[in-house]
Amino acid sequence: MLQPQPDHLQLHALIKGRVQGVGFRYFVLQNAMQLGLTGWVRNTWDDKVEVCVEGSRRDLEKLAGLLRTGPGSAHVTAVKANWQPASGCFSSFKVLSDS
């Protein structure tokens, strides 16, 4: 396990709406990588997208704002976000298989 930076947090989010089949996971992947964040994104069995990501509060807040809109073909109706201290268990950002 990596030692998390002292100012890093973890954001766990569930995104509802038309978010599957519209490139949402790859939208998150691209933006998370550009922001230097670590973690993962995946589709859930109940038509949501789930994100678990770590980094600085500033960068996580940027990503959280992007989650509220998603790519142009998405229609986000709700984002449930949970903030907690970073775990340091991620070394990169990736798309996981569906849950």
GUPA-831554 format. One line per 3 residues: their letters; for each residue x, y, z of N, C-alpha, C. Coordinates in Angstrom, 3 decimals. Each point is the difference from the previous one (the first is absolute). Layout:
BEGIN
A> X/Y/Z/X/Y/Z/X/Y/Z; ...
# end
This chain:
BEGIN
MLQ> 0.849/-1.187/0.000/-0.849/1.187/0.000/0.889/1.243/0.000; -0.365/0.965/-0.809/0.713/1.267/-0.058/-0.407/0.876/1.180; 0.920/0.834/0.442/-0.323/0.951/1.066/-0.711/1.193/-0.636
PQP> -1.260/0.291/0.395/-0.692/1.146/-0.612/0.646/1.319/0.395; -0.091/0.968/-0.887/0.481/1.344/0.315/-0.860/0.557/1.134; 0.579/0.811/0.873/-0.757/0.505/1.149/-1.234/0.819/-0.375
DHL> 0.040/0.669/-1.148/-1.134/0.844/-0.387/-0.959/-0.706/-0.952; 0.198/-1.300/-0.224/-0.844/-0.722/-0.949/-1.244/-0.572/0.671; -1.064/-0.059/-0.799/-1.277/-0.547/0.441/-0.451/-1.062/-0.979
QLH> -1.038/-0.711/0.388/-0.652/-0.965/-0.889/-1.434/0.456/-0.229; -0.417/-0.045/-1.254/-1.375/0.282/-0.375/-0.600/-1.283/-0.555; -1.090/-0.434/0.599/-0.759/-1.138/-0.514/-1.337/0.568/-0.456
ALI> -0.334/-0.213/-1.278/-1.217/0.599/-0.540/-0.798/-1.015/-0.809; -1.326/0.115/0.097/-0.934/-0.746/-0.835/-0.757/1.001/-0.849; 0.025/-0.213/-1.304/-0.616/0.929/-0.940/-1.202/-0.672/-0.627
KGR> -1.163/0.684/0.081/-1.256/-0.525/-0.538/-0.414/0.795/-1.234; -0.808/-0.633/-0.825/-0.529/0.635/-1.196/0.307/-0.857/-1.222; 0.067/0.632/-1.157/0.410/-0.721/-1.216/1.524/0.079/-0.047
VQG> 0.632/-0.958/0.690/1.449/0.037/0.171/0.695/-1.272/-0.492; -0.750/-0.974/-0.438/0.598/-1.199/-0.566/-0.258/-0.031/-1.497; 1.002/-0.476/-0.748/-0.124/-0.066/-1.445/0.203/1.335/-0.693
VGF> 0.559/0.987/0.721/0.193/1.341/-0.563/1.459/0.466/0.129; 0.912/-0.907/0.361/1.409/0.358/0.139/0.352/0.651/1.321; -0.847/-0.158/1.014/0.220/0.675/1.279/1.274/-0.483/0.684
RYF> 0.232/-1.312/0.030/1.191/-0.520/0.682/1.277/0.535/-0.631; 0.025/0.091/-1.330/1.208/0.477/-0.670/0.154/1.509/0.132; -1.104/0.710/0.138/0.012/1.423/0.327/0.656/0.203/1.371
VLQ> -0.392/-0.826/0.980/0.586/0.084/1.343/1.480/-0.372/-0.054; 0.340/-1.073/-0.703/1.385/-0.436/-0.131/0.875/1.119/-0.552; -0.424/0.599/-1.094/0.779/1.060/-0.639/0.206/1.184/0.949
NAM> -1.063/0.444/0.644/0.104/1.153/0.898/0.798/-0.316/1.253; -0.178/-1.185/0.565/0.761/-0.377/1.195/1.487/-0.069/-0.316; 0.348/-0.549/-1.153/1.405/-0.092/-0.375/0.592/1.394/-0.245
QLG> -0.761/0.885/-0.624/0.480/1.367/-0.232/0.240/0.735/1.313; -0.810/-0.312/1.014/0.145/0.638/1.309/1.025/-0.708/0.890; 0.549/-1.115/-0.450/0.988/-0.736/0.783/-0.595/-0.765/1.164
LTG> -1.265/-0.418/-0.128/-0.690/-0.725/1.066/0.202/-1.501/-0.150; -0.188/-0.722/1.086/0.084/-1.459/-0.022/-1.330/-0.588/0.462; -0.274/-1.240/-0.402/-1.228/-0.673/0.409/-0.602/-0.779/-1.134
WVR> -1.345/-0.041/-0.042/-0.686/-0.785/-1.016/-1.405/0.521/-0.272; -0.561/-0.472/-1.105/-1.382/0.292/-0.383/-0.589/-1.283/-0.578; -1.295/-0.233/0.229/-0.666/-1.178/-0.564/-1.498/0.238/-0.075
NTW> -0.654/-0.773/-0.870/-1.457/-0.037/-0.045/-0.487/-0.890/1.125; -1.187/0.301/0.535/-0.607/-0.867/1.007/-1.152/-0.778/-0.626; -0.445/-1.022/0.673/-1.082/-0.856/-0.503/-1.326/0.755/-0.097
DDK> -0.146/1.101/0.748/-1.262/0.733/0.024/0.059/1.302/-0.813; 0.804/-0.019/-1.083/0.051/1.095/-0.992/0.620/1.294/0.494; 0.844/-0.073/1.000/0.734/1.166/0.471/1.461/-0.151/-0.416
VEV> 0.769/1.059/0.190/1.453/-0.056/-0.112/0.563/0.278/1.380; 0.981/-0.798/0.410/0.630/0.131/1.308/1.452/0.421/-0.195; 0.440/0.962/0.796/1.350/0.531/-0.084/0.612/-0.008/1.388
CVE> 1.228/-0.470/0.105/0.773/0.103/1.236/1.347/0.591/-0.410; 0.297/1.195/0.492/1.151/0.740/-0.497/0.687/0.739/1.139; 1.327/0.111/-0.102/0.783/0.678/1.031/0.901/1.057/-0.616
GSR> 0.205/1.055/0.770/0.879/1.083/-0.414/-0.216/1.209/0.882; 0.487/1.148/-0.456/-0.165/1.232/0.774/-1.458/0.446/-0.038; -0.428/0.704/1.021/-1.387/0.482/0.055/-0.326/0.838/-1.233
RDL> 0.919/0.872/-0.388/-0.238/0.871/-1.151/-0.281/-0.823/-1.268; 0.829/-1.001/-0.252/-0.184/-0.814/-1.200/-1.242/-0.882/0.096; -0.279/-0.511/1.189/-1.207/-0.811/0.187/-1.260/0.844/-0.197
EKL> 0.028/1.240/0.468/-1.159/0.874/-0.196/-0.208/0.322/-1.476; 1.089/0.138/-0.755/-0.119/0.194/-1.450/-0.671/-1.205/-0.634; 0.460/-1.205/0.370/-0.598/-1.208/-0.554/-1.455/-0.120/0.428
AGL> -0.300/0.305/1.255/-1.385/-0.081/0.487/-0.913/0.898/-0.827; 0.469/1.178/-0.357/-0.782/0.890/-0.854/-0.244/-0.608/-1.366; 1.009/-0.661/-0.545/-0.142/-0.651/-1.304/-0.970/-1.184/0.068
LRT> -0.037/-0.685/1.141/-0.922/-1.130/0.163/-1.457/0.458/-0.078; -0.256/1.232/0.369/-1.380/0.516/-0.006/-0.519/0.263/-1.412; 0.908/0.065/-0.969/-0.428/0.227/-1.389/0.291/-1.193/-0.887
GPG> 1.177/-0.586/0.147/0.384/-1.144/-0.821/0.247/0.400/-1.442; 0.183/-0.995/-0.874/0.186/0.290/-1.419/-1.302/0.512/-0.611; 0.087/0.563/-1.196/-1.162/0.623/-0.633/-1.205/-0.903/-0.161
SAH> 0.210/-1.299/-0.181/-1.114/-0.921/-0.219/-0.629/-0.509/1.298; 0.564/0.362/1.134/-0.534/-0.441/1.299/-1.044/0.995/0.505; -0.816/-0.495/0.932/-0.945/0.868/0.708/0.037/-0.410/1.471
VTA> 0.744/0.768/0.794/0.169/-0.306/1.422/-1.173/0.573/0.781; -0.633/-0.856/0.813/-1.117/0.460/0.827/0.384/0.145/1.472; 1.053/-0.703/0.434/0.431/0.103/1.396/1.416/-0.525/0.152
VKA> 0.739/0.612/0.925/1.324/-0.487/0.386/0.010/-0.086/1.515; 0.201/-1.205/0.511/0.120/-0.205/1.445/1.486/-0.147/0.305; 0.547/0.951/0.746/1.433/0.029/0.268/0.291/-0.221/1.473
NWQ> 1.047/-0.762/0.262/0.466/-0.266/1.353/1.495/0.317/0.050; 0.396/0.885/0.894/1.397/0.401/0.151/0.587/-0.655/1.235; 1.264/-0.441/-0.111/0.697/-0.574/1.144/1.510/0.137/-0.208
PAS> 0.799/-0.305/1.008/1.455/0.067/-0.179/0.452/-0.987/-1.082; 1.055/0.348/-0.704/0.542/-0.889/-1.036/0.556/-1.262/0.637; -0.140/-1.112/-0.709/0.523/-1.274/0.482/1.421/-0.250/-0.487
GCF> 0.362/0.597/-1.136/1.322/-0.227/-0.575/0.142/-1.335/-0.692; -1.115/-0.676/-0.273/0.086/-1.344/-0.583/-0.052/-0.015/-1.532; -0.047/1.151/-0.648/-0.036/0.052/-1.463/1.300/0.584/-0.540
SSF> 0.485/-0.576/-1.087/1.214/0.527/-0.624/-0.283/0.617/-1.370; -1.204/-0.219/-0.514/-0.393/0.537/-1.309/-1.519/0.162/-0.012; -0.534/0.400/-1.136/-1.458/0.075/-0.158/-0.383/-0.953/-1.101
KVL> -1.058/-0.801/0.229/-0.401/-0.963/-1.011/-1.501/-0.208/-0.025; -0.445/-0.568/-1.110/-1.399/-0.398/-0.170/-0.081/-1.460/0.419; -0.886/-0.297/0.954/-0.207/-1.372/0.453/-1.172/-0.611/-0.747
SDS> -0.075/-1.319/0.016/-1.154/-0.669/-0.583/-1.234/0.293/0.849; -1.161/-0.168/-0.586/-1.264/0.312/0.672/-0.142/-0.775/1.299; -0.684/0.636/0.963/-0.244/-0.674/1.286/-1.267/-0.817/-0.064
# end
